[in-house]
């Protein structure tokens, strides 16, 4: 199904921190995600230049989110899991043009009672 209402957020963090990122994202309205195990590569001189230590084992958390919550999710991830934290994470989003298999958003009980 064609859509302009969704984006995919990728959060790349040191191994063991993807669940923490998911907790932060859930607080912002994200309903779920997928964790992939990965391996980071960087030249040692680049690591020294940026003042980071190499931690090769990574996790990538992918989350398809509604476009209207993208900014607050990215900001929360940066604040809680950014490069200055132990997770040493980065996050970015990309537009999604087609989507299939997403469950419809369930409205909160309080919202349904107001109608």
Secondary structure, DSSP 8 states (H G I E B T S, - for coil): -B-SSEEEEEEEEETT-HHHHHHHHHHTT----EEEEEE----HHHHHHHT-----EEEEEEEEEEGGGHHHHHHHHHHHHSTTSTT--EEEEEE-SB--S-------HHHHHH-
